[in-house]
Amino acid sequence: MKVISMVILSCLALDMSAQQVPDSSFRFTPESPAYPKGKGPVVHVDEAHNNFHTLGTRYYSFGEVLKNDGYRPQPFAQKFSDESLRSCKIIVIANALSDTLAWVLPTRPAFTDGEATALKKWVENGGALFLIADHMPCPGAVKPIGKAFGINLYNGYALYNKDGQEIFTRAAGTLKANAITNGRNPSERVDSIAVFTGHAFLPLRPVEKIIEFNDDHSVLFPNPPGDFREDTPSIDASGLMHSVYFTQGKGRVVIVGEAAMFSAQLAGPNRFKAGMNEPAAKYNPQLLLNIIHYLDGVLN
């Protein structure tokens, strides 16, 4: 285990929130916007479950990228129910947490079973869900949703075992060729994705793979979260998923195991770039839009 790497990664951990601020200077304008500015569908971003990433904070740039593609991102401050979801087309859940004590194991769920049931029913009736869960404790917090859709979310840290930026590529076979990574045209093709430490999960159902781990990664399970030691339990991440998509009834679901890859942040006391503003992450904004296009039905 690379203890030194984990010390560096702690600068990005969720409990270091004061050291993560949005990079408001980041810009990404798609070559072929899906809609005229402000004319696309509303994309609701969950803010009712102690979410670490919201449109007004660490997902500011997430919202700006969507706006430049014509979408209308809006906060969603209600608990999930048949009634509250009725008018929604696309829901994004990013790093939901049970409460401020989430960094104590066992992780408490951020959603009730009733909310998970309502969400699944909504998807089956045509809704589109984008579930984003970072490293521990986020996978544990969204476990009811993973269970509802047949996904076993490992409540740990997916750790890159090598030095340098954590990147998945088509050339290495870890970034898969599919409808989402190919996009609607050659300008939307995604060839590599930079990530910033997340979690790994095991689908218990058929899925289409976006990013798959190989033996370059391990999954670590520190207790308490963030407390890494030489004897921290771990497993090989080979064959586990970082991100997938699938249909459920009439609806669509995308699950991604890391959140910073779709942010643009200045992190740590030195304000280094982390997210879509990182030079190695040049394809990340396009992947974000391709995912939204898939959920919207613009991309088939």
Phi, psi and omega per residue, in radians:
M1 nan 2.447 -3.101
K2 -1.630 1.552 -3.098
V3 -1.105 -0.667 -3.137
I4 -1.058 -0.735 3.123
S5 -1.068 -0.674 -3.103
M6 -1.223 -0.516 3.050
V7 -1.117 -0.742 3.082
I8 -1.103 -0.766 -3.099
L9 -1.143 -0.418 -3.130
S10 -1.076 -0.378 3.076
C11 -1.123 -0.406 -3.120
L12 -1.779 -0.029 -3.056
A13 -1.137 2.722 -3.055
L14 -1.131 -0.412 -3.134
D15 -1.422 0.051 3.108
M16 -1.841 0.675 -2.970
S17 -1.035 -0.549 -3.117
A18 -1.173 -0.320 -3.103
Q19 -1.745 0.190 3.101
Q20 -2.128 2.020 3.129
V21 -2.236 2.597 3.130
P22 -1.121 2.487 3.022
D23 -1.600 1.591 -3.039
S24 -1.240 -0.159 3.125
S25 -1.455 -0.204 -3.092
F26 -1.216 2.396 3.116
R27 -2.367 2.470 2.967
F28 -2.527 2.133 3.119
T29 -2.054 2.063 -3.121
P30 -1.172 2.636 -3.135
E31 -1.179 -0.655 -3.121
S32 -2.272 1.477 -3.118
P33 -0.973 2.506 -3.123
A34 -1.203 -0.537 -3.092
Y35 -2.508 2.755 2.946
P36 -1.048 2.692 -3.085
K37 -0.933 2.133 3.085
G38 1.368 0.131 -3.075
K39 -1.880 -0.067 -3.113
G40 -1.461 3.127 3.135
P41 -1.137 2.748 3.008
V42 -1.302 2.355 3.007
V43 -1.955 1.942 -3.107
H44 -1.476 2.249 3.133
V45 -1.944 2.058 -3.073
D46 -1.015 2.253 3.034
E47 -2.351 0.400 -3.071
A48 -1.845 0.111 -3.031
H49 -2.336 0.850 3.109
N50 0.901 0.693 -3.033
N51 -1.154 2.278 3.120
F52 -1.284 -0.505 3.110
H53 -1.950 2.047 3.100
T54 -2.302 2.889 -3.095
L55 -1.107 -0.489 -3.130
G56 -1.538 -0.103 -3.111
T57 -2.180 -1.947 -2.972
R58 -1.301 -0.200 3.041
Y59 -1.885 0.478 3.042
Y60 -1.015 -0.842 -3.109
S61 -1.222 -0.554 3.008
F62 -0.931 -0.864 3.141
G63 -1.143 -0.675 -3.125
E64 -1.163 -0.673 3.091
V65 -1.081 -0.753 3.125
L66 -1.126 -0.700 3.128
K67 -1.066 -0.691 -3.136
N68 -1.215 -0.194 3.062
D69 -1.765 0.083 3.087
G70 1.712 -0.163 -3.105
Y71 -1.326 2.862 -3.126
R72 -2.127 1.496 3.129
P73 -1.223 2.358 -3.141
Q74 -2.447 2.507 3.061
P75 -1.142 2.569 3.078
F76 -2.157 1.874 -2.966
A77 -1.822 0.308 -3.117
Q78 -1.886 2.638 2.976
K79 -1.191 2.731 -3.056
F80 -1.430 2.282 3.083
S81 -2.698 2.941 3.089
D82 -0.968 -0.702 -3.073
E83 -1.278 -0.821 -3.060
S84 -1.186 -0.501 -3.108
L85 -1.520 -0.146 -2.973
R86 -0.976 -0.674 -3.059
S87 -1.670 0.110 -3.064
C88 -1.621 2.515 3.040
K89 -1.864 -0.782 -3.136
I90 -2.279 2.237 3.094
I91 -2.064 2.288 3.030
V92 -1.941 2.235 3.034
I93 -2.041 2.027 -3.114
A94 -2.133 2.004 3.042
N95 0.875 1.011 2.990
A96 -1.232 2.550 3.126
L97 -2.361 2.689 -3.123
S98 -1.212 -0.780 -3.108
D99 -3.041 -3.002 -3.127
T100 -1.246 -0.187 3.111
L101 -1.664 0.304 -3.058
A102 -1.104 -0.314 -3.099
W103 -1.501 0.403 3.043
V104 -2.127 2.260 3.114
L105 -1.538 2.608 -0.027
P106 -1.274 2.559 -3.125
T107 -1.197 2.272 3.107
R108 -1.493 2.477 -3.137
P109 -1.189 2.524 3.088
A110 -1.507 -0.240 -3.076
F111 -2.174 2.513 3.031
T112 -1.372 2.817 3.056
D113 -1.050 -0.590 3.123
G114 -1.129 -0.687 3.092
E115 -1.137 -0.745 3.135
A116 -1.098 -0.691 3.119
T117 -1.133 -0.754 3.127
A118 -1.116 -0.690 -3.141
L119 -1.139 -0.760 3.122
K120 -1.099 -0.764 3.116
K121 -1.064 -0.733 3.128
W122 -1.087 -0.766 3.099
V123 -1.097 -0.800 -3.114
E124 -1.069 -0.431 3.115
N125 -1.600 0.102 3.054
G126 2.122 -0.004 3.121
G127 -1.280 2.871 -3.120
A128 -2.227 2.139 -3.050
L129 -1.994 2.294 3.030
F130 -2.041 1.794 -3.095
L131 -1.787 2.117 -3.129
I132 -2.123 2.131 3.132
A133 -2.351 2.157 -3.117
D134 -1.404 -2.798 3.130
H135 -1.189 3.006 3.056
M136 -0.743 2.281 0.276
P137 -1.750 0.156 -3.037
C138 -1.075 -0.728 3.117
P139 -1.066 -0.665 3.105
G140 -1.162 -0.590 -3.112
A141 -1.210 -0.517 -3.117
V142 -1.822 0.265 -3.097
K143 -0.942 -0.703 3.118
P144 -1.018 -0.603 3.135
I145 -1.285 -0.776 3.077
G146 -0.985 -0.791 3.140
K147 -1.071 -0.719 -3.113
A148 -1.069 -0.538 -3.096
F149 -1.829 0.180 3.066
G150 1.324 0.619 3.141
I151 -2.154 2.178 3.101
N152 -1.623 1.818 -3.106
L153 -1.535 2.083 -3.132
Y154 -1.424 2.074 -3.074
N155 -1.403 1.303 -3.106
G156 -2.638 -2.794 3.111
Y157 -2.065 2.212 3.011
A158 -1.529 1.892 -3.003
L159 -1.830 2.231 3.054
Y160 -1.270 2.191 -3.032
N161 -1.493 -0.029 -3.086
K162 -2.012 2.964 3.088
D163 -1.424 2.772 3.066
G164 1.663 3.141 -3.124
Q165 -1.158 2.425 -3.141
E166 -1.420 1.892 -3.047
I167 -2.306 2.376 3.034
F168 -1.874 2.390 -3.052
T169 -2.350 2.748 3.003
R170 -1.112 -0.705 -3.076
A171 -1.054 -0.630 3.138
A172 -1.469 -0.175 -3.131
G173 1.436 0.055 3.136
T174 -1.509 -0.485 2.995
L175 -1.739 2.091 -2.986
K176 -1.564 2.602 3.023
A177 -1.464 2.142 -3.141
N178 -2.835 -3.053 -3.085
A179 -1.018 -0.686 -3.087
I180 -1.278 -0.810 -3.112
T181 -1.310 -0.384 3.086
N182 -1.404 -0.529 -3.132
G183 1.264 -2.985 -3.092
R184 -1.457 -0.362 -3.087
N185 -2.752 2.983 -3.088
P186 -0.990 -0.525 -3.120
S187 -1.209 -0.299 -3.119
E188 -1.760 0.064 3.121
R189 -1.129 2.390 3.138
V190 -1.962 2.155 -3.079
D191 -1.885 -0.350 3.122
S192 -2.710 2.692 3.133
I193 -2.418 2.246 3.053
A194 -1.655 2.364 3.109
V195 -2.218 2.997 -2.946
F196 -2.420 0.830 3.110
T197 1.330 2.004 3.125
G198 -2.427 -2.425 3.104
H199 -2.302 2.985 3.121
A200 -2.087 2.625 -3.138
F201 -2.458 2.862 -3.110
L202 -2.109 1.956 3.067
P203 -1.236 2.355 3.064
L204 -1.857 0.476 -3.057
R205 -2.702 2.875 3.070
P206 -1.133 2.374 3.106
V207 -2.502 2.856 2.924
E208 -1.760 2.248 -3.076
K209 -1.446 2.392 2.955
I210 -1.800 -0.961 3.085
I211 -2.285 2.281 3.132
E212 -2.141 2.389 3.109
F213 -1.316 2.618 2.950
N214 -2.115 -2.825 -3.066
D215 -1.353 0.168 2.998
D216 -1.370 -0.125 -3.079
H217 -2.199 2.653 2.967
S218 -2.242 2.737 3.055
V219 -1.900 2.136 -3.103
L220 -1.903 2.559 -3.078
F221 -2.217 1.292 -3.137
P222 -1.277 2.638 3.083
N223 -2.460 1.946 0.083
P224 -1.308 2.908 3.128
P225 -0.929 2.366 3.114
G226 1.545 -0.154 -3.107
D227 -1.677 1.524 -3.059
F228 -1.593 2.320 3.131
R229 -2.355 2.969 3.138
E230 -1.094 -0.492 -3.108
D231 -1.770 0.301 3.091
T232 -1.068 2.233 3.131
P233 -1.020 2.478 -3.133
S234 -2.643 2.813 3.044
I235 -2.375 2.777 3.046
D236 -1.231 2.351 -3.116
A237 -1.516 -0.052 -3.076
S238 -0.936 2.241 3.107
G239 1.505 -0.158 3.050
L240 -1.451 2.834 -3.039
M241 -1.806 2.547 2.966
H242 -1.761 -0.628 -3.135
S243 -2.760 2.471 -3.096
V244 -2.564 2.944 2.963
Y245 -2.482 2.743 -3.127
F246 -2.900 2.876 3.034
T247 -1.709 2.628 3.085
Q248 -2.430 1.842 -3.036
G249 1.094 -2.215 3.119
K250 -1.538 -0.080 -3.017
G251 -1.865 -3.106 -3.071
R252 -2.323 2.588 -3.119
V253 -2.378 2.401 2.944
V254 -2.184 2.298 3.088
I255 -2.134 2.252 -3.119
V256 -2.234 2.385 -3.030
G257 -1.658 0.471 3.110
E258 -2.875 2.478 -3.012
A259 -1.822 -0.612 -3.034
A260 -1.116 -0.414 -3.122
M261 -1.073 -0.345 3.108
F262 -1.978 0.309 3.016
S263 -1.880 -3.135 2.919
A264 -2.506 1.764 -2.982
Q265 -2.148 2.775 2.950
L266 -1.955 2.036 -2.948
A267 -2.076 2.662 3.067
G268 1.294 2.979 -3.115
P269 -1.114 -0.397 3.128
N270 -1.616 -0.009 3.097
R271 0.942 0.917 3.065
F272 -1.386 2.714 -3.067
K273 -1.361 2.367 3.117
A274 -2.521 2.018 -3.132
G275 2.198 -2.598 -3.079
M276 -1.159 -0.293 3.107
N277 -1.463 -0.159 3.065
E278 -1.236 2.294 -3.081
P279 -0.945 -0.598 -3.122
A280 -1.280 -0.148 -3.061
A281 -1.773 0.576 -3.012
K282 -1.105 -0.445 3.128
Y283 -1.604 -0.160 -3.062
N284 -1.028 -0.780 3.137
P285 -1.079 -0.630 3.136
Q286 -1.201 -0.661 3.073
L287 -1.075 -0.716 3.089
L288 -0.998 -0.838 -3.130
L289 -1.166 -0.666 3.113
N290 -1.086 -0.660 3.097
I291 -1.127 -0.796 3.117
I292 -1.112 -0.688 3.095
H293 -1.058 -0.727 3.100
Y294 -1.093 -0.820 -3.126
L295 -1.125 -0.582 -3.135
D296 -1.335 -0.397 -3.063
G297 1.640 -0.046 3.073
V298 -1.160 -0.544 3.133
L299 -1.962 2.135 -3.109
N300 -1.943 nan nan
